Amino acid sequence: MNKRFQFVALTIAFLFAIGSASAVLGSSATKIKRPKNTGILSIKTSPDSYPVMIDGVQVGMSGVGTGAEFYVSPGTHKLEVTGPNGKSFAKDVDIVKDVRNCVCLKMISDVIKRPCPYDIRVDAPSSVAEGDLVTFAAFNAVTEGSSALNYVWRVTPETARITSGIGTPSITVDTSGLGGETITAALEVSDGSNFDTTCRQNVAAKTQVERPVKPEAFRFDSFESRSFDDDKARLDGLVIELQNRPDSQAYIVLFQGTEGKRRMNIDVLAKRSLDYLVKTRGVDPRRIQITKLGKRPRTGYEFWIVPPGAAPPLPQ
């Protein structure tokens, strides 16, 4: 039997975006920081690496084991991956800003010979995050004598919404609100001929929808204030943490000490801390929240880091 290769699996998982070939700005191999208003097209193939084209322009090679990532602008674009012997996979993909599109392609190395003119396989990612778009793709493993086919998809649970592809070999499903559930895409295939009685197929694929991990605020530092020079060293550590987490905010919680006449006034410390962070260290004041909360035996601080979407801290 002659060896032939045919792409048989496409999965598109939602998280960052594709753009026109003219707007391809780099890949993970070149360690280029992702520019604003672009997305990531991640392409993984097996068993080897193959040329990737977007809108007719070659932009690099696919990854093996780990997807190769290309930064491109939003829009609807034609993706092509050329395999061995000139075989290629092509699909138009709709892109959303700040959404990752993961394309995973597997190979069938042997042409399947059978009395039926079609032998359909359906594939999808094993799991995606809630809110991702997931694509279920069907491919015909019979390459000779195939005719036009009829595709009838049914998706469960009923709350899973098909966003595109009804009546075609691949559908895209929105996973919003489906965390913790499993999406099953069942496909009935026929060709409307005399083969239907013996060849009609019912195949399916499943994808687990993972619940999102809810971000939480965490306490970065906690200490008693002995002098403001000492406090500034701890504030410097907070500045470095904010630089490493550019999307997060800092909550500074001050506790008034009851240690006697020499106790420090937290109103004064609050003003000094804010002035130091903003005027001396250049921190955006919108990223800093200072709260005065109750009393303790000694005047002290708690520094909290609050990621995007996390609730403000609740110090004990």
Residue, then its C-alpha position, 0 to 999 in steps of 0.5 A: m500500500n502506498k503511504r499517504f498523509q492526511f491531516v485529521a485533527l483540528t482543535i481551536a482553543f480560545l485564549f488569544a488571536i490570529g491576524s493577517a500575514s502582513a501583521v505577523l510580528g514574531s514567534s515564541a522562538t524569537k522571544i519577542k514580547r507580544p505587542k498590544n492589539t494582537g493575539i497569538l496563533s499557536i500551531k502544533t503538529s505531529p510527527d514533524s514540523y511543517p510550514v505555516m502560512i497565513d493569508g498566503v504568506q509563510v510565517g514560520m514552522s509549526g511546533v512539535g510537542t509545544g505549539a509555535e506561537f505567532y503574534v498577529s492582528p485580529g480578523t478573519h484569515k486563511l490558515e494553511v499548514t503544508g505537510p509531506n507530499g504536498k498535502s495541506f490543511a487549510k481553514d478560515v479562522d475568525i479571530v478575536k482580540d486577546v484570544r489564543n487560538c490553538v491549532c493541533l494537527k495529527m496525521i494518518s499515514d495510511v490510506i484506508k481502503r473500505p467499501c464505503p466512500y467515507d470513514i469519518r474521524v472527529d477530534a477535539p482538545s481533551s480539555v479547555a478553560e471555561g470561556d474558550l471556543v472549542t472546535f470539533a473537526a471531522f476528517n474523512a480517512v478515505t481519500e479515493g472515491s469520496s463524494a460530497l457528504n452531509y454533516v449533522w451535528r448534535v451537541t450536549p449539554e443543551t446550554a452549549r452554543i454552536t457559534s459556527g460551522i453547522g452543516t460543515p465538517s467542523i463546528t465551533v462551540d462557546t464554553s461560557g458558563l459550562g465550567g465543570e461540564t463535558i461537551t459532547a459533539a455527536l456527528e451523523v454523516s451520510d452522502g445521500s447515496n445507496f451507500d447510506t444503508t451500510c455506510r452511514q456513520n455516527v461518531a463523537a468527541k468530548t471536551q472537558v471544560e475546566r472551571p476558571v481559577k479565581p484570582e485571590a489577593f495575597r499578603f506579600d509582607s507584614f512587619e512592625s514599624r521601627s523607623f521610616d528608614d527601615d520601612k522604606a526598605r520594605l516599601d522597595g520590596l513592594v515596588i519590585e513586586l509591583q514591577n513584576r506584576p504590572d496588572s496588580q494593585a497594592y493594598i497597604v494596611l496600617f495598624q495603630g500601635t498602643e505602645g505608649k508615647r513613642r508610638m508612631n502615628i499611622d496618619v503620618l506613616a500613610k502620607r510618608s509611604l504614599d509620597y515615597l512610593v509615588k514621588t521617589r519610586g515612581v509608582d502610579p498612585r492608582r495602583i496603591q490603596i492605603t487603609k488604616l485598620g484597628k489597633r495592635p500592640r505595635t504600629g505595623y504594616e501589611f502589604w497585599i498584592v491584588p491581581p486583576g479580578a481578585a477581591p480586596p484583602l480582609p486582614q485578620 
